[in-house]
Amino acid sequence: MWLPLVGLLMGVLLGLVLQVNVSFELSRYSAVGILAALDSVLGAVRAELEGTFSDRIFVSGFITNALLAVLLTFVGDRLGLDLYLVALITFGLRIFQNVALIRRHFL
């Protein structure tokens, strides 16, 4: 259960220490990538609490979600559509659902 949270914390701290600047053109890609990663980490924590965690599912979901979100954003940019909003809304809802389930587990 702690491995995904430790990885998330290390990533945030590394990003703060290195002071990474993202250009405006890449900010949408970064946003959907970060939300996809956060969704995967919280999903892994929830799965661990439920006793159904699998390393394979976590890693494949992490990579697949991030790639699909970035690809959706890229296609939207090429078509002149804001398709990144679809990924943001979807991942945002899933993040809130996972947090709610984790909270209920501890209550």
VENBELGI-V434898 format. One record per residue. RES is the residue in one letter. OMEGA is omega in whole degrees, -180 to 180 (NA if undefined). Layout:
# VENBELGI-V434898
RES_OMEGA, RES_OMEGA
This chain:
# VENBELGI-V434898
M_-173, W_-177, L_178, P_180, L_178, V_177, G_178, L_179, L_178, M_178, G_179, V_180, L_178, L_178, G_178, L_-179, V_-178, L_-180, Q_-178, V_176, N_180, V_-179, S_-178, F_-179, E_-178, L_-176, S_178, R_179, Y_179, S_-179, A_-179, V_177, G_179, I_179, L_177, A_179, A_179, L_177, D_-180, S_-179, V_179, L_174, G_178, A_178, V_179, R_179, A_178, E_179, L_179, E_180, G_-178, T_-176, F_176, S_179, D_-179, R_-180, I_180, F_-177, V_-180, S_178, G_179, F_-178, I_-178, T_179, N_-179, A_-179, L_180, L_179, A_179, V_178, L_177, L_178, T_179, F_179, V_177, G_177, D_-180, R_-180, L_-178, G_179, L_178, D_-179, L_178, Y_178, L_177, V_180, A_-179, L_180, I_-179, T_-180, F_177, G_178, L_-180, R_178, I_179, F_178, Q_179, N_178, V_179, A_179, L_177, I_179, R_-180, R_179, H_-178, F_177, L_NA
